[in-house]
Amino acid sequence: MLLEPEVGMLFHSEDEAFEFYNSYAKRKGFSVRKGHLAKRKDGSIRVRIFLCSNEGLRQAHRTHLTRKPRVNERTNCKARIEFKVDRDNVWAVRKVNLEHNHPLASPNKTFMLRSHRKIWRSQLGVICEVDNGEAGEEPHSAEFHAKRLRDLEKQDMQALLDYMITRHSEDPSFFYAIQLDVNGQLTNFFWADARSIVDYSYFGDVVSFDTTYRLSNFDIPFAPFLGVNHHKQPVLFGSALLLDESIESFVWLFKTFMTAMSFRQPSTFLTDHCDVISKAVEVTFPGTRHLFCLWHVFQNSVKYLSEVYTKDSNFEKDFKNCIYEAGSEEDFQTRWNILVKKYDLDGISWVKDLFDYRERWALVYNQSSFCANMLTMEWRESMSHLFRKYFNRKLPFSKFLEQYHKAMIRFREKELFEDFKSRQSKPLLLGNVSMLTQAAESYTRLIYEDFEEEFKNQFACLCEALSMNGTTYSFKVSLSKQHSSGLVLFNPTDVMISCSCKKFECIGILCMHVLKVLNNNNILTLPSQYILKRWTKYAKNGLVDSGHLPGNDPDGHEPLAMYYNRICRKAIAVAIKSSASKDALELFGHGLDRLIGEVDNLLHNAPNDGEQGRRKGRPKGAHEKKRKRDAQDLCKPTDAGTIDDTSHSKG
């Protein structure tokens, strides 16, 4: 498969002949298409020619002028291979031309060529523009940044600045920042509207940062910060446009993101496998679990191990089994060693580097990291489909900004629709079961479906009591016809329960193993501590902590300016929550009018107490009591009881 085409080579089918020439084309950097075909009278093939995709010239349309012609990629290239086929279906190379009249693609771009996308689709089910460089190298140099800046026309830069200014005039809490390089040139851009900032306060426990989306013909990364809401829908926390991808730029971007989000760090941060990004994350998110997106791992495997995928169709299956079927860290390492030996991967630097970072992507090492279902291939592929739907690579820059705004509106419309469906409709339960009734009243529609699936699966499980240590019992729970099982620890005194599969820690709903043990021990309702508020219909009820702004004085007291900042964010959050309802806005407006009157009376009757009088004029404890009353009014009670929400206030 590594040979160059020569006259006299023999093949035994058209697929074999095409695969050989296409494999050669991928190594060289061009795409192949099928050309002339000559058949005998009986229909069998006599001659077949495979061409470089740049062969020929595009012909003008016979009847009308094309209003907006496509980019012309034809250069009348003469590179080709011709096969003569005998009666026994033996394909012999009769003529070869290896000379091209156009630039060939670099090795890290060949998978984008048309004839090589078949492997890409079959392995991933999706095509996405990627260019992050090899692991361990900086993806772009200063010269490349300068080229991007030159390519991005002045009117495009002006359109972006105008967009920021317009959005800020419409939304006073719209946040945007611009990075300048050492020469004072515009480098990178970040923006987030008020709704995104509020959404982050509810769902910012897991954030995905992705630089694989490419904008325009200039290959400029559009990098969104994404999360998932209580309906398992994507939620956009902010966006960046990157002309420079150095460590310094990513550090600036992540620090800016934290400033916009009140310095609340996510518990888990998902990125591509890139050393430049990893170093920036280490600097800016010291308390965050940094993981590599598994979709990117598979994506890069196709790029760096394309010859292995082409040579042996079983590699994909074995690779996935190593990742998904490993039951422990030792089991994973054993499977990995077998995989490396079987497919002779020992000398490939990307494979070694990937294994060295296994704790950031292999599932068995990350079972205790909360990922809200964002590690699955299905979620990432749906994101790629969504962004391809809204953001065509060939969109003019001004149209991109317009489409971006429409996409944000569409995302939020879908969330409103699901909110309505979850609150106004009830799922058809399997039966009159207290636990299912409670789950249906608490969880959103899609999360309830996931929970119900686990509840059904527990009936097929076998439960075996193992031992007792004090008040804690241990059970082995397994499916009768499968090797997978869970070791469940259960303390009936405080109804604390955990499973070795770590589904609750990773996804946020109880697994079938735990549900089986609860059922066997006559626990008929869900313990409130195992209903995460972020998955419930009421995930966005009430106000969450507005973050931890730096700047407290040596005694730990909050300066007046910081307190003012926090109150502003809280007021904006209430306004945004009210924006979907005219009645809610009117209620909020009337409440503000009354509050303004009270504030005016206070200010007219009391001196300005400045920094030293932060709480004077109010009885001790009155402020805290009022805050609790306001929170109770805003938050509708649920069957979830004391739902744990600490994951949103980690900082």
C-alpha positions in Angstrom: 0.0 0.0 0.0 3.1 2.3 0.3 4.2 1.7 -3.3 4.0 4.3 -6.1 1.9 3.4 -9.1 3.8 1.6 -11.9 2.9 0.1 -15.2 2.4 -3.7 -14.9 0.9 -3.7 -11.3 -2.0 -6.2 -11.0 -5.2 -6.0 -8.9 -8.2 -8.3 -8.6 -11.2 -5.8 -8.3 -12.1 -2.2 -9.0 -12.4 -1.5 -5.3 -8.8 -2.9 -4.7 -7.5 -0.8 -7.6 -9.2 2.4 -6.5 -8.2 1.9 -2.9 -4.6 1.6 -3.9 -4.6 4.8 -6.0 -6.6 6.7 -3.5 -4.3 5.7 -0.7 -1.3 6.9 -2.8 -3.2 10.2 -3.5 -3.8 10.7 0.3 -0.1 10.4 1.0 0.8 12.8 -1.8 -2.0 15.3 -1.1 -4.5 15.2 -3.9 -8.1 13.9 -4.4 -9.2 11.2 -6.8 -12.3 10.9 -9.0 -13.4 8.2 -11.4 -12.9 9.1 -15.1 -13.4 7.2 -18.4 -15.1 3.8 -18.3 -15.1 1.5 -21.3 -17.2 -1.8 -21.3 -17.5 -4.8 -23.5 -20.7 -5.9 -25.2 -21.4 -8.2 -22.3 -21.3 -5.3 -19.8 -17.9 -6.2 -18.3 -15.3 -3.5 -17.7 -12.5 -3.3 -20.3 -10.8 0.0 -19.4 -11.0 2.3 -16.4 -9.3 5.6 -15.7 -8.9 7.3 -12.3 -8.1 11.0 -12.4 -6.8 13.8 -10.2 -9.9 15.8 -9.1 -8.3 18.9 -10.7 -8.5 17.3 -14.1 -10.4 19.3 -16.8 -11.8 22.9 -16.8 -15.2 24.1 -15.7 -17.5 24.8 -18.6 -19.7 27.8 -18.8 -23.5 27.1 -18.4 -25.1 26.7 -21.9 -28.3 28.7 -21.2 -27.6 31.3 -18.6 -24.9 33.1 -16.6 -24.3 31.7 -13.1 -25.1 34.6 -10.7 -22.7 33.4 -8.0 -20.3 30.8 -9.4 -18.7 28.3 -7.1 -14.9 28.4 -6.5 -13.2 26.9 -9.5 -10.8 24.1 -8.4 -10.1 22.7 -11.8 -6.6 23.3 -13.2 -6.7 20.8 -16.2 -4.3 18.5 -14.3 -3.2 15.5 -16.4 -2.2 13.2 -13.4 -4.0 9.9 -13.8 -3.8 6.1 -13.8 -5.3 3.8 -16.5 -6.2 0.2 -15.9 -6.8 -2.5 -18.6 -9.2 -5.3 -17.3 -9.1 -8.8 -18.8 -11.8 -11.4 -18.9 -10.7 -12.8 -15.6 -11.3 -9.4 -13.9 -7.6 -8.9 -13.4 -6.8 -5.1 -13.3 -3.4 -4.3 -14.9 -1.9 -0.8 -14.8 -1.4 0.3 -18.4 -0.5 4.0 -18.2 0.5 6.3 -15.3 1.1 10.1 -15.1 2.3 11.2 -11.7 2.9 14.9 -12.5 0.5 17.6 -11.1 0.2 21.2 -12.2 -1.2 22.5 -8.8 -0.1 22.7 -5.2 -0.6 19.5 -3.2 -2.3 19.4 0.2 -0.1 19.1 3.4 -0.5 15.8 5.4 -2.6 17.4 8.1 -5.1 18.7 5.5 -5.5 15.7 3.2 -8.5 14.2 5.2 -10.5 17.3 4.0 -10.1 16.3 0.3 -13.2 14.9 -1.2 -12.1 11.3 -2.0 -10.6 10.9 1.5 -13.7 12.0 3.4 -15.3 8.5 3.1 -13.0 7.2 5.8 -13.7 10.3 7.8 -17.5 9.8 7.6 -17.3 6.1 8.3 -15.2 6.5 11.4 -16.9 9.6 12.9 -20.2 10.1 11.1 -19.3 13.8 10.7 -16.9 16.1 8.9 -15.5 19.1 10.7 -12.8 21.6 9.8 -9.8 21.1 12.1 -6.3 22.5 12.3 -4.9 22.5 15.8 -1.4 21.1 14.9 0.2 18.1 16.4 0.1 17.6 20.1 3.0 19.3 21.7 3.5 22.0 19.0 2.2 25.6 18.9 -0.5 25.6 16.2 0.3 29.0 14.6 3.3 31.3 14.4 3.4 35.1 14.5 3.7 35.1 10.7 0.5 33.1 10.4 -1.2 35.6 12.8 0.0 38.5 10.6 -1.4 36.7 7.5 -4.8 36.2 9.1 -4.9 39.9 10.1 -4.0 40.9 6.5 -6.6 38.5 5.0 -9.4 39.7 7.3 -10.5 42.9 5.5 -10.8 46.2 7.2 -14.6 46.2 6.7 -14.8 42.8 8.5 -13.0 44.2 11.5 -15.3 47.2 11.5 -18.3 45.0 11.2 -17.2 43.1 14.3 -16.6 46.2 16.3 -20.0 47.7 15.2 -21.6 44.4 16.2 -20.1 44.7 19.7 -21.1 48.3 20.1 -24.6 47.8 18.8 -25.2 44.8 21.1 -23.9 46.7 24.1 -26.2 49.6 23.3 -29.2 47.1 23.2 -28.0 45.1 26.2 -26.1 47.2 28.8 -24.7 44.0 30.3 -23.3 42.8 27.0 -19.6 41.9 27.7 -16.9 42.2 25.1 -13.1 42.4 25.2 -10.4 42.9 22.6 -6.8 41.8 22.8 -4.0 43.8 21.2 -0.6 42.5 20.3 2.8 44.1 21.0 2.3 46.3 17.9 -1.1 47.5 19.0 -2.9 45.5 16.4 -6.3 43.8 17.1 -5.6 40.2 17.8 -8.4 38.3 19.5 -12.0 39.0 20.4 -14.4 37.7 23.1 -18.0 38.5 23.7 -20.9 37.3 25.8 -24.4 38.7 26.3 -26.2 39.0 29.7 -28.3 35.9 29.1 -25.2 33.8 28.5 -23.6 35.1 31.7 -26.8 34.2 33.7 -27.0 30.8 32.0 -23.4 30.2 33.1 -24.4 30.8 36.7 -26.8 27.8 36.4 -25.1 25.5 34.0 -21.4 26.5 34.1 -20.3 23.4 36.0 -19.1 21.8 32.7 -17.7 23.9 29.9 -16.5 22.8 26.4 -14.1 25.1 24.5 -13.7 24.2 20.9 -11.4 25.8 18.3 -12.2 23.4 15.4 -14.9 25.5 13.9 -13.5 27.5 11.0 -14.8 30.8 9.8 -14.5 32.1 6.2 -12.0 31.2 3.6 -9.2 32.6 5.8 -9.3 29.6 8.2 -10.0 31.8 11.3 -11.1 29.8 14.3 -14.5 30.7 15.8 -14.2 29.3 19.3 -17.4 29.0 21.4 -17.6 28.2 25.1 -20.4 25.7 25.3 -22.4 24.0 28.1 -25.5 21.9 28.4 -28.8 23.0 30.0 -31.4 21.1 32.0 -32.9 19.7 28.8 -29.5 18.4 27.5 -29.6 21.2 24.9 -26.5 23.3 24.1 -26.1 26.6 25.8 -23.6 29.2 24.7 -21.7 31.0 27.4 -19.5 33.1 25.2 -17.6 33.2 21.9 -14.2 34.1 20.7 -12.7 34.9 17.3 -9.0 34.0 17.3 -6.4 35.6 14.9 -3.6 34.4 17.2 -3.4 31.0 19.0 -0.4 31.4 21.2 -0.2 30.5 24.9 -0.4 34.1 25.8 -3.5 34.6 23.8 -5.3 31.6 25.3 -4.3 32.8 28.8 -5.8 36.2 28.0 -9.0 34.6 26.6 -9.6 32.3 29.6 -8.9 35.1 32.1 -11.3 37.3 30.2 -13.9 34.5 30.2 -13.5 34.2 34.0 -13.9 38.0 34.4 -17.2 37.9 32.5 -18.4 35.0 34.6 -17.7 36.6 38.0 -14.5 34.4 38.4 -16.5 31.2 39.0 -14.4 28.3 37.7 -16.1 25.3 36.0 -15.7 22.0 37.7 -14.8 20.4 34.4 -13.3 22.0 31.3 -13.3 20.1 28.0 -10.9 20.9 25.1 -9.0 19.4 22.2 -5.7 17.6 22.9 -3.4 20.6 22.3 -0.3 21.5 24.5 -0.8 25.2 23.9 -4.4 25.1 25.3 -3.4 22.7 28.1 -0.7 25.1 29.4 -3.1 28.0 29.3 -5.8 26.0 31.2 -3.2 25.1 33.8 -2.5 28.8 34.5 -6.0 30.1 34.5 -8.1 27.2 35.9 -6.1 25.8 38.8 -9.2 24.3 40.6 -10.7 22.8 37.4 -10.6 19.2 36.1 -9.2 19.6 32.5 -10.2 16.8 30.1 -9.8 16.1 26.4 -12.9 15.7 24.4 -13.2 12.0 23.4 -14.6 13.0 20.0 -11.5 15.0 19.3 -9.4 11.9 20.2 -11.2 9.8 17.6 -11.0 12.7 15.2 -7.3 13.0 15.5 -6.8 9.2 15.4 -8.3 9.2 11.9 -5.8 12.0 10.9 -2.7 10.5 12.5 -3.5 6.8 12.0 -5.1 7.0 8.6 -2.9 4.2 7.2 -3.9 1.9 10.0 -7.6 2.6 9.4 -7.2 2.0 5.7 -5.2 -1.2 6.1 -7.3 -3.0 8.7 -11.0 -2.4 9.1 -11.0 -4.0 12.6 -8.8 -1.2 14.1 -11.8 1.1 14.8 -13.6 -1.6 16.7 -10.6 -2.6 18.8 -9.8 1.0 19.5 -13.3 1.7 20.8 -13.4 -1.5 22.8 -10.2 -0.4 24.5 -11.8 2.9 25.5 -15.4 1.9 26.3 -15.1 -1.7 27.6 -12.2 -1.3 30.0 -13.5 -2.0 33.6 -10.5 -0.6 35.5 -7.3 1.3 35.0 -5.3 -2.0 34.9 -7.7 -3.4 32.3 -7.4 -0.3 30.2 -3.6 -0.5 30.2 -3.7 -4.2 29.3 -6.1 -3.6 26.4 -3.9 -0.6 25.2 -0.7 -2.7 25.1 -2.5 -5.4 23.1 -3.8 -2.8 20.7 -0.3 -1.2 20.2 1.3 -4.6 19.6 -1.4 -5.9 17.3 -1.4 -2.9 15.0 2.3 -2.1 15.3 1.8 1.4 16.8 4.8 1.4 19.1 6.9 3.8 17.0 4.1 6.5 16.4 4.8 9.6 18.5 1.1 10.6 18.6 0.1 7.2 20.1 2.8 7.5 22.8 1.8 11.1 23.6 -1.9 10.1 23.8 -1.2 7.3 26.2 0.9 9.7 28.4 -2.2 11.9 28.7 -4.6 9.0 29.3 -5.9 10.4 32.6 -7.4 13.3 30.7 -9.4 11.3 28.2 -9.7 7.6 29.0 -13.1 7.0 30.6 -11.9 4.7 33.5 -9.8 7.6 34.8 -12.6 10.2 34.7 -15.6 8.4 36.2 -15.7 10.8 39.2 -15.6 14.0 37.0 -19.0 15.5 36.4 -19.4 15.9 32.6 -23.2 16.3 32.3 -23.2 13.9 29.3 -20.9 16.1 27.3 -18.2 13.5 26.9 -20.3 11.3 24.7 -19.7 11.1 21.0 -23.3 11.7 20.3 -23.4 15.0 22.0 -20.3 16.3 20.2 -21.5 15.1 16.8 -24.8 16.9 17.4 -22.9 20.1 18.1 -21.0 19.7 14.9 -24.2 19.2 13.0 -25.7 22.2 14.7 -22.9 24.5 13.9 -22.7 23.4 10.3 -26.4 24.1 10.0 -26.1 27.7 11.2 -22.5 28.6 10.1 -21.6 28.0 6.5 -17.9 28.2 6.1 -18.3 30.4 3.0 -20.5 33.0 4.7 -19.3 36.6 4.3 -18.1 37.9 7.7 -21.0 40.4 8.1 -23.5 37.5 7.4 -21.8 35.3 10.0 -22.5 37.9 12.7 -26.1 38.1 11.6 -26.4 34.3 11.5 -24.7 34.0 14.9 -27.4 36.3 16.5 -30.2 34.3 14.8 -28.6 31.1 16.2 -28.6 32.4 19.7 -32.3 33.4 19.4 -33.1 29.9 18.1 -31.2 28.1 20.9 -33.2 30.1 23.5 -36.5 29.5 21.7 -35.9 25.8 21.9 -35.1 26.0 25.6 -38.4 27.9 26.2 -40.3 25.3 24.2 -38.8 22.5 26.3 -39.5 24.4 29.5 -43.1 24.6 28.5 -43.4 20.9 27.5 -41.7 19.7 30.7 -44.0 21.8 32.9 -47.2 21.4 31.0 -47.1 17.7 30.1 -46.5 14.5 32.0 -44.8 11.4 30.8 -46.7 8.1 30.6 -45.3 6.2 33.6 -44.5 2.5 33.6 -46.9 2.1 36.5 -48.0 3.6 39.8 -44.5 3.7 41.3 -43.7 6.4 43.8 -40.1 6.8 42.7 -41.1 7.3 39.0 -43.9 9.7 40.0 -41.3 11.7 42.0 -38.8 11.6 39.2 -41.4 12.7 36.6 -42.4 15.7 38.8 -38.8 16.8 39.3 -36.8 16.0 36.2 -37.2 17.6 32.8 -38.7 15.4 30.0 -35.4 14.2 28.5 -33.7 13.6 31.9 -36.7 11.6 33.1 -36.4 9.4 30.0 -32.8 8.6 30.9 -33.8 7.9 34.5 -36.7 5.7 33.5 -34.3 3.7 31.3 -32.1 3.0 34.3 -35.1 2.2 36.4 -36.3 -0.4 33.8 -32.8 -2.0 33.5 -32.6 -2.6 37.2 -35.3 -5.3 36.9 -32.9 -7.4 34.8 -30.1 -7.1 37.4 -29.1 -9.6 39.9 -28.2 -8.3 43.4 -25.9 -10.2 45.7 -25.1 -9.1 49.3 -21.3 -9.2 49.9 -20.4 -7.9 53.3 -21.2 -5.4 56.1 -18.8 -2.9 57.6 -20.4 -1.0 60.5 -23.6 0.4 59.1 -22.5 0.2 55.5 -23.5 -2.8 53.4 -21.9 -3.8 50.1 -23.7 -5.4 47.1 -22.7 -6.7 43.8 -25.2 -5.8 41.1 -24.9 -7.2 37.6 -26.9 -8.0 34.4 -27.3 -11.8 34.0 -25.9 -12.0 30.4 -23.2 -9.3 30.6 -19.9 -9.1 32.3 -20.3 -5.6 33.5 -21.3 -5.1 37.2 -21.4 -2.5 39.9 -20.2 -2.6 43.5 -22.7 -0.7 45.5 -22.1 0.6 49.1 -25.3 1.5 51.0 -25.7 3.0 54.4 -29.4 2.8 55.4 -28.9 5.1 58.4 -28.5 8.3 56.3 -29.5 6.7 53.0 -26.0 7.4 51.5 -25.3 5.2 48.5 -22.6 5.0 45.9 -21.7 2.7 43.0 -18.3 1.8 41.4 -19.7 2.7 37.9 -19.8 6.4 39.0 -22.7 7.2 36.8 -24.1 9.7 39.3 -20.8 11.4 39.8 -20.2 11.7 36.1 -23.7 12.2 34.6 -25.8 13.2 37.6 -28.6 10.5 37.7 -28.6 7.3 39.7 -27.6 4.1 37.9 -29.5 0.8 37.6 -27.1 -0.8 40.2 -28.0 1.8 42.9 -31.7 1.7 42.0 -31.7 -2.1 42.4 -30.2 -1.9 45.9 -32.7 0.8 46.9 -35.6 -1.3 45.6 -34.3 -4.4 47.4 -34.0 -2.4 50.7 -37.6 -1.0 50.4 -36.4 2.6 49.7 -39.4 3.7 47.5 -38.6 7.4 47.0 -35.5 9.1 45.6 -33.2 10.5 48.4 -33.3 14.3 47.8 -29.4 14.5 47.7 -29.4 12.5 44.6 -31.7 14.8 42.6 -29.4 17.4 41.1 -31.2 20.7 40.7 -29.5 21.4 37.3 -31.5 18.5 35.8 -34.9 19.5 37.2 -37.7 21.6 35.7 -36.8 24.2 38.2 -33.1 24.5 37.5 -33.3 28.2 36.9 -35.6 29.1 39.8 -34.2 31.4 42.4 -30.9 33.3 42.2 -27.6 31.6 42.5 -24.5 33.1 44.1 -23.2 35.9 41.8 -19.6 34.8 42.1 -16.5 35.8 44.0 -15.1 39.1 42.8 -11.5 39.7 44.1 -10.7 42.6 46.2 -11.8 42.0 49.8 -10.0 44.1 52.4 -7.5 42.5 54.9 -10.4 41.8 57.4 -12.3 39.9 54.7 -15.0 42.6 54.3 -16.4 43.3 50.9 -15.6 46.8 49.6 -18.6 49.0 48.7 -17.6 48.9 45.0 -17.6 45.1 44.9 -20.9 45.0 46.8 -22.4 47.4 44.2 -21.1 45.2 41.4 -22.7 42.1 42.9 -26.1 43.9 43.3 -26.0 45.1 39.7 -25.4 41.5 38.5 -28.3 40.2 40.6 -30.7 42.9 39.4 -29.7 42.1 35.8 -30.2 38.4 36.3 -33.8 39.0 37.6 -34.5 41.3 34.6 -33.3 38.6 32.2 -35.4 35.9 33.9 -38.4 38.2 33.5 -37.8 39.0 29.8 -39.8 36.1 28.5 -43.0 37.3 30.1 -44.8 40.7 30.0 -46.5 40.0 33.3 -43.2 39.2 34.9 -41.6 42.3 33.5 -44.4 44.4 34.8 -44.2 42.8 38.3 -40.4 43.4 38.3 -40.9 47.0 37.1 -43.5 47.8 39.8 -41.3 46.3 42.4 -38.3 48.4 41.3 -40.5 51.5 41.5 -41.4 50.8 45.1 -37.7 50.0 45.9 -36.6 53.2 44.3 -38.9 55.1 46.6 -37.5 53.3 49.7 -33.9 54.0 48.5 -34.7 57.7 48.0 -36.2 58.0 51.5 -33.2 56.2 53.0 -30.7 58.5 51.2 -32.6 61.7 52.1 -32.9 60.8 55.7 -29.4 59.4 56.3 -25.8 60.6 55.6 -23.7 58.9 53.0 -21.9 56.4 55.1 -19.4 55.3 52.4 -17.1 52.4 53.0 -17.6 52.2 56.7 -21.4 52.1 56.7 -22.1 49.1 54.4 -25.0 47.8 56.6 -25.9 50.7 58.9 -29.5 51.8 59.3 -30.9 48.3 59.2 -31.5 46.0 62.2 -29.1 43.2 62.7 -30.1 40.2 60.6 -32.9 42.1 58.7 -30.9 42.0 55.4 -30.4 38.2 55.7 -34.1 37.6 56.5 -35.3 39.8 53.6 -32.9 37.9 51.2 -34.3 34.6 52.4 -37.9 35.8 51.9 -37.1 37.0 48.4 -35.5 33.7 47.5 -38.5 31.7 48.8 -40.8 33.9 46.7 -38.8 33.2 43.5 -38.3 29.5 44.0 -41.2 27.2 43.6 -41.0 24.2 46.0 -40.5 20.8 44.4 -40.4 17.2 45.6 -36.7 17.3 45.3 -36.5 18.7 48.8 -33.0 20.0 49.7 -31.6 19.7 46.2 -27.8 20.0 46.2 -26.6 23.0 44.1 -23.1 23.4 45.4 -21.6 22.5 42.0 -22.6 25.9 40.6 -20.8 28.0 43.2 -17.3 26.5 43.0 -14.8 29.3 42.6 
